[in-house]
Amino acid sequence: MFRGAAALSLDDKGRLAIPAKYRKSLLLDCDGQMVCTIDIKQPCLLLYPLPQWQLIEQKLTTLSSMNPAERRLQRLLLGHAEDCQMDKNGRILIAPTLRQHADLSKKIMIIGQLNKFELWSEAAWQEQIAADMAAEQQDDLALSDRLQDFSL
């Protein structure tokens, strides 16, 4: 499971070094094979270990190509999906089209989200955190049933 946030740098070739604390488990679980695609709701990328991505693909294959909304989801997620192989130095290459979608340049953030990572530009991540904190501080938010029963 991936958790936490870390600041990283993209090199001139568009590579990022996976934080050392995740490398061993990624090598054991998926031999460093990962898949990166766009997030369709946020200006970030989603980076999955291959076995986790295969679960997503199985769900996507059950969708109908005749339903416009389902077809759109398939097109966006699968059409942007790129294989990423971790090299011996723990680096992965992020494709230019993916970097463009998330406006990734030199300074980026990698965010653990249990079964996947999110990749954000540092500026967009700071904006998102500020917006999330402001939204949480408002009293008029309607909580889902699951959140009403959630405690820390």
C-alpha positions in Angstrom: 0.0 0.0 0.0 1.3 3.4 -0.9 0.9 6.4 1.4 2.4 9.8 1.9 3.6 12.6 -0.4 7.0 13.3 -1.7 8.6 16.1 -3.7 10.4 14.9 -6.8 12.2 16.3 -9.8 11.7 15.3 -13.4 14.9 15.1 -15.3 15.4 16.6 -18.8 14.2 13.3 -20.4 11.0 13.3 -18.4 12.0 10.6 -15.9 11.3 10.6 -12.2 12.9 8.5 -9.5 10.4 6.5 -7.5 11.0 7.1 -3.8 13.3 4.4 -2.4 10.8 3.2 0.2 8.5 1.9 -2.6 11.1 0.4 -5.0 11.5 -3.0 -3.3 7.8 -3.7 -3.1 7.3 -2.6 -6.7 10.1 -4.9 -7.8 8.6 -7.8 -5.8 5.0 -7.2 -6.8 5.3 -6.3 -10.4 8.9 -6.5 -11.4 8.9 -2.7 -11.7 6.2 -2.7 -14.4 3.7 0.1 -14.0 1.1 1.9 -16.1 0.5 5.6 -16.1 -2.7 7.3 -17.4 -4.6 10.5 -16.9 -7.0 11.3 -14.1 -10.2 12.4 -15.8 -11.4 14.6 -12.9 -8.1 16.2 -11.7 -5.1 17.8 -13.4 -2.8 14.9 -12.4 -1.7 11.4 -13.5 -2.5 8.0 -12.1 0.4 5.6 -11.8 -0.5 1.9 -11.1 1.6 -1.2 -10.5 0.7 -3.5 -13.4 -1.4 -5.9 -11.3 -3.6 -3.1 -10.1 -3.9 -1.6 -13.6 -5.0 -5.0 -14.9 -7.9 -4.9 -12.4 -8.9 -1.6 -13.9 -8.7 -3.0 -17.4 -10.9 -5.9 -16.5 -13.6 -3.4 -15.2 -13.2 -1.3 -18.4 -13.7 -4.4 -20.6 -17.2 -4.9 -19.0 -18.3 -1.5 -20.2 -20.3 -1.1 -23.5 -18.7 0.6 -26.4 -22.2 1.5 -27.5 -22.9 3.6 -24.5 -21.4 7.1 -25.1 -20.4 7.7 -21.4 -18.8 4.3 -21.0 -17.0 4.5 -24.4 -15.7 8.0 -23.4 -14.3 6.5 -20.1 -12.6 3.7 -22.0 -11.2 6.1 -24.6 -9.8 8.5 -22.0 -8.2 6.0 -19.6 -7.0 3.3 -22.1 -6.1 5.8 -24.8 -3.8 7.6 -22.5 -2.4 4.5 -20.7 1.4 4.1 -21.1 3.6 1.3 -19.9 6.3 2.5 -17.5 9.2 0.1 -16.7 11.3 1.1 -13.6 15.0 1.0 -14.5 17.8 -0.2 -12.3 18.1 3.3 -10.8 14.4 3.3 -9.8 13.4 5.7 -12.5 10.4 5.7 -14.8 9.8 7.7 -18.0 6.6 9.7 -18.2 5.4 10.2 -21.8 5.3 13.7 -23.1 1.6 13.6 -23.7 1.0 12.6 -20.1 3.4 15.3 -18.8 1.4 17.8 -20.8 -1.9 16.7 -19.4 -0.8 17.3 -15.8 1.4 20.3 -16.7 4.4 18.5 -15.2 7.7 20.3 -15.5 10.7 20.1 -13.1 9.1 20.1 -9.7 6.4 17.4 -9.1 4.7 15.6 -6.3 4.1 11.9 -5.9 1.1 11.0 -3.7 0.5 7.5 -2.4 -3.2 6.5 -2.7 -3.1 3.0 -1.3 -3.1 1.0 -4.6 -1.7 3.7 -6.9 0.2 7.0 -7.0 -1.0 10.4 -8.2 1.5 12.6 -10.0 1.0 16.3 -9.7 2.9 19.4 -10.6 4.0 20.9 -7.3 2.0 24.1 -7.9 -1.2 22.3 -8.7 -0.8 20.0 -5.7 -0.4 23.0 -3.4 -3.6 24.6 -4.9 -5.5 21.3 -4.6 -4.5 20.9 -0.9 -5.5 24.5 -0.1 -8.9 24.0 -1.8 -9.5 20.7 -0.1 -8.7 22.2 3.3 -11.0 25.1 2.7 -13.8 22.8 1.6 -13.3 20.6 4.7 -13.6 23.7 7.0 -17.0 24.6 5.7 -19.9 23.4 7.9 -22.4 23.0 5.0 -20.8 20.0 3.4 -23.2 17.0 3.0 -21.5 13.8 4.1 -22.1 10.5 2.4 -23.3 7.6 4.6 -19.8 6.1 4.6 -18.2 9.4 5.7 -20.7 9.8 8.5 -19.6 6.6 10.0 -15.9 7.2 9.4 -13.7 8.2 12.4 -10.0 8.9 12.9 
